[in-house]
Structures are given as structure tokens and as C-alpha cells.
Amino acid sequence: MLKFIFFIIFMIPASFLMSYWAVVSLLFFCSFLFLVEGYITFVFCNMSYYFGEDSLSYGLILLSFWICCLMLLASSSVYNTNNFLSSFILMNLLLLLFLFLTFCSNSLFMFYFFFESSLIPTFFLILGWGYQPERMQAGVYLLFYTLFASLPLLLSIFNVYYSFDMLNIFLFFSLSPCSFNAYMYIALIFAFLVKMPMFVFHLWLPKAHVEAPVAGSMILAGVLLKLGGYGLLRVFSFLYHVGVKFNFMFIGLSLIGGVLVSLICLRQVDMKSLIAYSSVSHMGIVLAGLMTLSYWGLSGAYTLMIAHGLCSSGMFCLANIAYERLGSRSLLINKGLMNFMPSMCLWWFLLSSANMAAPPTLNLLGEIGLLNSIVSWSWVSMFALSFLSFFSAAYTLYLYSYSQHGKIYSSLYSCNMGYSREYLLLFLHWLPLNLFIMKVDLFFNWL
């Protein structure tokens, strides 16, 4: 594990000296190396806890590596215009380093430190390479929502250390449950609920997505939303007994919020805004499954987190490809793309079908696990889940049919094909999404 951290650290000065594509190639090489080494360790040695890596953090570190490589591959506009290119690579590498260290942390305090540190490069990505003047407001929303929720988490971490004289995440299951009350429970999970984001605390996400460059949107949807789910999975090992009493509130709010956000998706005219709101809807069902504290719920949530990271990131890439050609994200202008970019229509279809959990994608596996867990928790939740599933398909079909079909915008005269780089980018999102369904035990044997 240490060699990968040193690799990223030594890449930081190299990013000012090497070419853009050399950095991308080295990062891809590092991610493949991590995939192979981690898989061999997983199969033969049952993972090493020496540097904080277990099968839960392995999948999320791999996702972080993969999405950061694809971010650089997608951001050719920064390369073509030479828009502070070295600083852009620096921000991406710092973000990858902080995410790597977050998922590797044994200590709850170090996890909190790196968890909050990942905000800084994201904030600079939005502020430095965002599209519109409103990016300042979006950055402040992102900063204040997450910082407001993180202070109770810091105080509760100090309280845990004062009570038990230790903060090792892997020893939490041995702590006495009688020491925790409702205040401690809310303080420990509040920051993670905002980060996911739970309905009610979700307003920062669409703003940040709409104003962020494609790299910012990809890392937000791909990895940063998963930090909340990862944090909940870690702290629930010792909040189990308190969670059984209070979790019903969050399950109800998540499911009803998911349905309401799905309805909001159906009236969006901005493509990035629609994909951002769909992330809130998907994270709602992930949160509800997590809160059931069942085996199916935790495994389904973990699976859907990884699947959503790949699928949502790919959808943002598609929206950016259309934006680079047409100069607008409006669905009114992005009509008839099947005529304008016929070769991209297949990728719109493949990633849209993954977004609505069609087989054989990982999304389907995750949603089956989550439906099992939530319905077994309470049969009343079937009503909200049925609406959620229906509207999830409805807004994805709305996005696909509205953007691909119809009369082409009158100011566009020619057909436009994609670049090889863009097809490679979309293929690298789609392949793991459909390939890992062959290896289900990776997602259901980590507990």
C-alpha cells in the first residue's frame, strides 16, 4: 500500500515536468497494478489490515484510481486550451492522494482529517475550471454544507477517544453499546448524511455539479458521494444497537425523498442538473439499505455505490461531450443528437440502461440486494420503492429520448463524430460496470 502512496506523491512534482498524456498513462499503469495486486491478495491472503486495507476499502480505492484516470482522459479541453494545465493535474493528484489516505485510515481521526481534506482540491477544481460566474456560490455551498456537518463529527470523535482511549476503526465492534446515546449517534452520522447527500441536505450537490468542470462532476459523482456511505459502514460497527432504535426515521426520509427527487428530475431542462438529481435519488435508496443494518442491505449498498460511481461518471462524460459540440447543456438545444452524433447514440443507450438498473449491470445486482433488505425490514416500504423504481426508469427514458430523438436544433448543419479518446473513455466506464457482474462474491463477501 505504501508504494502506491509514494507513487502518487512523486507524481506531484513530475506533473510539472512531464507531458499531460504521460501522467495519464502512468496513473492507468498504477491503477492496473493496484487491481492485480489487490485481487491476488484478496484471493490468497484474505487482505492485509496492516495499512488499513480490507475488502471494503479495496473496492473504493480502486474506484478512486479509476475515476481519477478517467477524469484526466475526459478533460482534453483543459489540455487543448492550456488552461493552467500543471495546476489542474496537481489538483487531481492531490485529490487522489487524499481519497487514497481516507480509505486506508485505521484511525477514525485520520479518516476524518483526510475526509475533510478532499474538499479543498474539489473546491479549487470548481472555482478554477468551472464554466460560469455562479461557480463561486456553488463552491461556498459545497464548503459550508459539509463543514457545518463536520464539527459535530469531530466533537464525537473526541468523545469516543475520551471514553475508550482508542480510535482504531477495526476494533470498534468490541466497544460497549451502552455508552452511546441519541446525541452521539446523530453527531457521528450527520456529516456522512450530508456528504451522501441525504434528501433535505442535498441542495449543495446539483449546484456543485452544474458549475463544476467535467472532472469535478466525475469525481463528485464517482467517489466523493461514496465517502458518506463508507463512513456509515465504518461507524455502524459500534452504533448498531442505537441504530436499531433510530434508523427508521432516516429510512422513511430517504425513500420519500428519493421519490420526490425523482419527480424533480422529470422537470429538469439542464442535462447535468438532471443527472445530479438522479444521483440524489440513487443515494437515497443506498442510505435506506444501509440503515436496515442487514447483510443484504450493507452488501447491496456497497455494490450500488461502486456501480453508481461508474455509471453516473459516464453520464456526466456524455453530457460534456454534447456540451463541447453545442455549447449548451439545455435539453431544448440538445435535441436530435441521434442525427448529429449517431455513433454516440449507442453509448447514451448503454449508460442510460445502466442508470435504470437493466441487466447485466452491477446496478441491477445492487438494487436487488437493496430491495430485498428494505422490503424485509418493512413491507410498507414497497409502495415508496415501487414509485422510486418506476420514476427512476421514467426520468432516464426522458433524458435519453428527449436528447436523442426529435428535430435537430436549426443552427447545427453537419454530422459530428466522436474522437477515439471519447470512445475509449466511455468504454472504460461501461466495461467494469458489466464485467464485475461475473464476480459477485467480491461485493457480497466483504462483511
Sequence and secondary structure as in RCSB ss.txt:
>XXXX:A:sequence
MLKFIFFIIFMIPASFLMSYWAVVSLLFFCSFLFLVEGYITFVFCNMSYYFGEDSLSYGLILLSFWICCLMLLAS
SSVYNTNNFLSSFILMNLLLLLFLFLTFCSNSLFMFYFFFESSLIPTFFLILGWGYQPERMQAGVYLLFYTLFAS
LPLLLSIFNVYYSFDMLNIFLFFSLSPCSFNAYMYIALIFAFLVKMPMFVFHLWLPKAHVEAPVAGSMILAGVLL
KLGGYGLLRVFSFLYHVGVKFNFMFIGLSLIGGVLVSLICLRQVDMKSLIAYSSVSHMGIVLAGLMTLSYWGLSG
AYTLMIAHGLCSSGMFCLANIAYERLGSRSLLINKGLMNFMPSMCLWWFLLSSANMAAPPTLNLLGEIGLLNSIV
SWSWVSMFALSFLSFFSAAYTLYLYSYSQHGKIYSSLYSCNMGYSREYLLLFLHWLPLNLFIMKVDLFFNWL
>XXXX:A:secstr
 HHHHHHHHHHHHHTTTS HHHHHHHHHHHHHHHHHHHHHHHHHT   TTTT  HHHHHHHHHHHHHHHHHHHH 
HHHHHHTSSHHHHHHHHHHHHHHHHHHHH SBHHHHHHHHHHTHHHHHHHHHHH SSTTHHHHHHHHHHHHHHHH
HHHHHHHHHHHHHHS  BGGGGGGS GGG  HHHHHHHHHHHHHHTT TTS THHHHHHHHS HHHHHHIIIIIH
HHHHHHHHHHTTTSHHHHHHHHHHHHHHHHHHHHHHHHHHTT  BHHHHHHHHHHHHHHHHHHHHHTT HHHHHH
HHHHHHHHHHHHHHHHHHHHHHHHHHS  BTTTS  HHHH HHHHHHHHHHHHHHTT TTSHHHHHHHHHHHHHH
HH TTHHHHHHHHHHHHHHHHHHHHHHHHSS   TT  S     HHHHHHHHHHHHHHHHGGG THHHHS  
